[in-house]
Amino acid sequence: MPPKSKGAGDKNLKSKSPAEFFQDNKGIAGFENAGKSLYTTLREFIENSLDSAEGIGVLPDVDISVEEVTLSQYEDLIGLKTHVRKDSALYADIETDKEKQKRLKDEAKAAAKAAKGGKADAGGGGKRGGAKAFFRVTVKDNGKGMAHDDIPNMLGRVLSGTKYGVRQTRGKFGLGSKMALIWSKQTTGLPIKIISAQPKSKFTSRYVLDINMEKNEPNVHSAEKTPNDSAWHGAELSVIIEGNWTTYRNKVLSYLRQLAIVTPYAQFHFRYESAGGDARQNVDATFRRRTEVMPAPPTTTKHHPSAAKENQLLIKDLLSQTRHQQGVRGPNRGGARQGIRARHGPQGGHRHAGYQNTAAAVRREVRRPRRRVPVPGG
């Protein structure tokens, strides 16, 4: 949209970046509340890991970790610490003895109340008395990883991804992992940490970044390359978000069980660690691989002419792509002329047996005159 000149037009006319839009409409992506946001974050990270491993024909091996973060740990991460008066003499001229005794008494009550509340909330994994609960979600896979220079855009720019196209994938719009980062930025203000390495890469990429909401651009805090001595390949994403484990515990475990059934060639190791130190609250589950046979990867599907006739924008796009391809090939247009083959059936009709160039097929279908089929008794 062109910039609006001063003093012209409606002053209420505004525009939002994609990041701002999805921040205001989180429910579209499944981030309606703390519990569902924790569940959706796990799903998005896990399914990205499956697509990444399947993309290079490797049996997926996914490690999932959910660690509860206490309030004191969270305050340390954001740099918020409680300071104690070390020199009371500095306050002698503004605080009487009576006021000092009252202050010390109030501080003792507050400390006792906080300690009591901390014991009650420890290991709960959810909200107790309105207190927020925070979790570190980490998912590691053995997939194809990400190129070093592409990581900021792939995880710090909404609607940026590698899955656009007419092909069956678990994700498509480049939104899921970015929504987890937006939820983290909104609830904790902490960035996402990425470790990634591609197959046969001699280095490992390490990033810490978040999103500039107004510009929908990645905000890189740190980026470095470290030696990949172990020849590992894949990606590891870690983010701290507000969540509710108590309510969504069964849903998370049920999702993993169902996912293990529909992807028997994948192996999942899930671990939940409570902050209270109570081992009974912890979860350690492994869903083992039951077969080493993977389905063939999906291929990109070409548009059928009958479906393209109702979409004029698609036709224009295909025609422009064809002109570009023909210009690259030069005078040899055999591929375009052999765009479609028709095979006539016994009923006098025809059906398409296949074509090499979709745009050429669209033009031929549009130019072909309609054939009248005789109706018996008509």
N, C-alpha and C positions, 0 to 999 in steps of 0.2 A: 504494500500500500504506500503510495507516494506521501512524503511528509506534508503535513497540513500547515499552510501559511498562517501567520498570526492575524487574528482578527477576522478570519474567514471560516465559514461553516459552523457546525454545531459544536459547542464547547464540551458536550457530553460524549462526543465520539471518541472512543478509545480502542486500542488494540492490545491483545495479550499474546505473549509468546506461548508455544506449546507447553513449556514447563509450567508456566503460571496457570494455564487452563487446567491441566491435570492436577495441579496442586489444589485448585478450588473445586475440582470434581473428582476427588479420589475414589468415590464409590464406583465409578465407571470401570476402574481397574482392580476392584476388589479390596481397596484399602479404606473400609468404612469405619473400623474401630481398631483398638489395639490388638485384640485377639485375632481377628481376621487378617490384619496386616501381617502379623507374625506367620500365620499359616500361608498367606499368599506369597510372602517373601521366600519361604522355603520352597514352595512349588516352582516359582519362577527360576530360582537358582538351580534347582535339581533338573528341571526340564531343559534348561540351557546346557547343562552338563551332558545330558543324554544326546542332544542334537550335536554337540561338539564332538563327542566320541564316535557317534554313528557316522558323522561326516567324513571321517578318515578310515572307517572300517575297523575300528578297535572296539573290543568288548568293553562296555562302560564299567568303570569302577569308581563309585561316588562315595565320598566321605562327608557326612553331615554332622555338624556340631552346633548345639544350642547351649550357651552358657549364661546363667543368670548373673547379672551385674548388680551389685549392691549400690545403694544410694551414695555411700561414701566413695566407692570406686568410681562411680559416674562423676561425682563432683571433682575428684582428682583429675579425671580425664579432661574436663572442661575448665580446669584451673580455678575451681571454686573451693576454697578451704576456710575452715573456721580459725580465726585468729584470737589468741588469748592475750589479755593485757599483761605485759611483762613488767611494766613500771607503773604501779598505781599512783606514785607521787605526781605523775603528770596530770592526773585528774583530781588532785587534792583541792585545787582552787575552785572547781566547778561541781564537786560532789561532797555533800556532807556525810558524816558518819552514819546517820540514819538512812540516807539514800543508798549508801554503799551496802549496808546490811540488807536492805530490801532487794537491791540488785543481785547480791550474792545468793539470797534465798530464792529469787525467781530463776536464776541460772541453774541452781541445784535442782529445782523442780523440773525445769525444762530438760535437763540432762537425764534425770530419772525417767521422765516420760518417753524421751527418745530411745533410751536403752530398752525400756519395756516394749515399746512399739517395734523396735528392731528384732527382739526375740520372737515376737508374735508373727512378724512378716518373714522371718528367715526361712528359706526353703519353700515358701508358699508358691512362688512362681506366678503370682497374680496380684491383683489389687486388693489390699486389705485396708479398710477405713479410708478409701479414697487415695491412697498412696500409689504412685506410679511404679511399674516394674520395667526393668530394662534387660535386654538380652543381646548377647553377641552371637550372631548367626554366621557360620562359616561353612562353605561348601567347596570341596576340592574334587577335581576330576582328572582323568587321564586323556582328555580330548586333544583337539588340534591347537588349542591356545589362541592367542591373539597377537597380531603384529605389534611391535612396540609403539610405532607412531599412530596406530589406529585405536589404541586403548582409550585415550581421552574422549574421542567421538563416540565410540561404541558404548561407553558407560556414563558419559557426561553430557550427552545431547539427546533430548527426547525425540522420538521418531527417527532415530538413526540406527540402522541395523543391516545385517547381511542376508536376511531371509525374505526380502521382497521378491516376488515372482509367483508364477502359477505353479507352485510345487507344495506338496504336503509336508508341513513342518509343525512342530509344537508351538513355536512362536512365529510371529510374522511382522508386527508393526514396530519393533524396537522400543517397547514400552515397559516390559515387566521389570527388568533389573533397574532401569532408571526410576521407576516408581518406588522401588525399595529405597533408593538413594534419596528421593524426594521426601519419603516418609521419615527417613533417618534425619535429614536436614531439618524437618519441621518439628520432630519430637525430641531429638537429642542435640542437634546442631553439629554432629560429628560426621566426618567424611567416610568414604568407603576405601578399603585397602584391597589392592589387586596384586596378585603374583601370577605371572603367566610366562609360558615358554612354548615355543612351537617345536614340532618334531625336528630333530637333528640340529637344533639351535645350540650355539655355544654359550649363550647368555640367557639369563632370566630377567624379565621385566618386572619392576616393582614400582607401583604407583600409589599415591594417596591423593584423592581428588573429590570434589563435589560439583554441584551445578550452580551456575549463575542463573537464577530464575528469570530475571528480566530479559536477558539476552539469549537464554537457552544455549549456553555455551559451557564447556567444561572449565572448571577452576582447579588447576593442578597445583597441589600443595608441594609435592615432591615427586621426582621421577629419576630412576636410576637403573643401571644394568649391572647385574652381578654374574659371576661365572656359574655356568650350569654344569658342574662337575659330575653330577649324578645322571646326566642325560635325560632328565625328567621332562615330560611335555604335558601340557594341560593348563588349567587355570584354577586359582583359589581366590574366592571373593569373601570378604569379611566386613560386616557392617553391624553397628550397634543401634538398635531400635527399641522403641517402647512396644511392649507386647503383653499378652496375658496367656501364660502357659497353662494355668489351671483349667481354664474353660476349653481350650483348644487342644489339650494333650491327646485325647482320644481321637480327634479328627486328624491330627498329624500322623499318628501311628496307623490309623485306618487307611489314610492315603498312601503311606509307604507300603503297607501290605498289598493294596490293590495294584500299586505301580509295579511291585515285584511280580505279580501274577501276569500282567499284560506285557512286561518286558523280562521274560525269564533269562535272557542272555546278559542281563545287567546284574551287578552286585552292589548292594547298598549297606553301608555301615553307619548307623545313627547313634548319636550319643547326646544325652542331656545331662548337664551338671548343675545341681542346685547350689545356691550360694550359702545355704544354711549348714553345709557339712554333713547333712543327714543322708547316708547312703541309700536309705529306703526311698528317697525322693528321686534318685538318679535313675536314668534309663540307659541301657547299653544293648542295642539290638543289631543283629546282622541278618540281612536277607541275601542268602547266598545265590550264586548263579546256578541255574539248573540245566542250561544247555549252552553250547558254544557255537551254535548256528545262528547267525544274524540274518534278518530279512534283507533283501536287496534294497539299496538306498533309493528313495523316490527320485524320479527324473522330472525335469521341467515339462509341463504340459503345454502344447500349443493351442491357441484359440481356434475353435471350430468356426467355419464361415457362417453357419446358421445362427450361431450365438453372437457373432460380431456384427451382423446386419443391423441389430437394434442399438448398437453402441457406436455412434459416429466418432466420438473421441478416440476409441480404440482403433477404428479404421484409419484415421489420420495418423495415429502414432505408428501403426504397422507400415503404412505407406512410406512414411518418412524414414523408418528404419530400413526398408527395402531399397529406397533410393540411395541411402548411404552405403549399404552393402554392395550394391551394383557399381557404385562409383569407386569403391575400393577394388573390386574385382576387375574393372575395366571393361573391355568389349565382350568378354566371355559372359554371356547371360544364360548359359545353359541351365543353371540352377533355378533361375526364375521361370524359364519356359517349361521346365519339368515340375512345376509347382504342385500339380495334383493329377492323380490318375483316377479314372472312374471305371468301375466294373459293373456291367449290366447284369441284372438278375433275371430269372425266368419270368418275372411278372412285368417286365418292360420298364421297371423303375431303375434307379441306380443308387449306389452307395459309395462313399469315398473310401478307397483302400489305403490312403495315406498321402501325405504331401511333404515336400521338403521346404517349401517357403510359404508361410501362412498368409502373408500379404498378397502374394500372387494368387493364392487360392481365393482370397476375398474378391479381388478384381474379376477373376474369371467367373465366380459365382454371381456377381452383380451383372456382368454382361450376358450371361447365358439366358436365352429366352425360356420362358415357362413352357413346359410341354403338357399338353392336355392328355389326360389319361381317360380312355373311354370307360364309361360306367355301364355295366351290364344292365340291359333293359331300359337304358336312358335314351 
